[in-house]
């Protein structure tokens, strides 16, 4: 769902707190870290696990008692998806699972037994469904640490939009699990944001994609106003971050979220993962400096950090 971007960018300041009027966003805040033009393809490849790795997993597992890897390559189901070289794609998945079972689950058996009795995560994470953006992988969340929902373009619809999978997850994580932090993670080269920025004003209303990404229409409008002199690719990058901040404001439209934030029992945070440079930005919404009132709609950010 995404195409690769390569705009020149500059580092983001970590000043705190930061106020960001929509019509006058600072260019350095919009664009984060500088891209390495010649390293884009190499960066992607660096994060892909090799098939040889999982062959090694299988070899190690084969030395264990048969209960772990019994008949690994026997009785393959017919019609299963194949890789280009004819190998069963699910062999790799099986190797990964058995490696996880041996090296993680069995070595932390008490922890997993405790998880079977219930969960008490400290984080609720909203991230994009993009295959390149896995919060557990990039931020190291372990089982039981984060209640997670992923959707196209990591959007949070406002309360008045009515039921959706995302706000159902919010209701459960906040009211039942009583998480202490909500983290919305945007990312580079987001196809959902590109669809939002490129859709015509009178687009086909029957499109599921349009019907969903239109949730970010306010981010699109403020991007067009603040970055109209920039290229389309740069506008998309701006909107990738702007939509996260709009989602943070939308979180406050839920009465039971705003109540907890006002009391200091819950914090809402934004994040931005640039998988081209492998950098991460994190910030927190300043509740006191933000407003949902139509005449003074604004957000204020604090505790901004840049991890590289």
Secondary structure, DSSP 8 states (H G I E B T S, - for coil): ---------------SSEE--GGG--HHHHH-S---GGGHHHHHHHTS--HHHHHHHHHHHHTS-HHHHTTTTSS--TT--B-TTS-BHHHHHHHHHHHHIIIIIGGGHHHHHHHTT----SEEEEEE--TT--HHHHH---TTSEEEEEEGGG----GGG---HHHHHHHIIIIIS--SEEEEEEETT-HHHHHHHHS-TT--TT-HHHHHHGGGHHHHHHHHHHSTTS-HHHHHHHHHHHHHHHHHHHHTTSHHHHHHHHHTS-EEEEEEEETTTTEEEEEEE-TTT-B--GGG-B-EEEEEEEE-
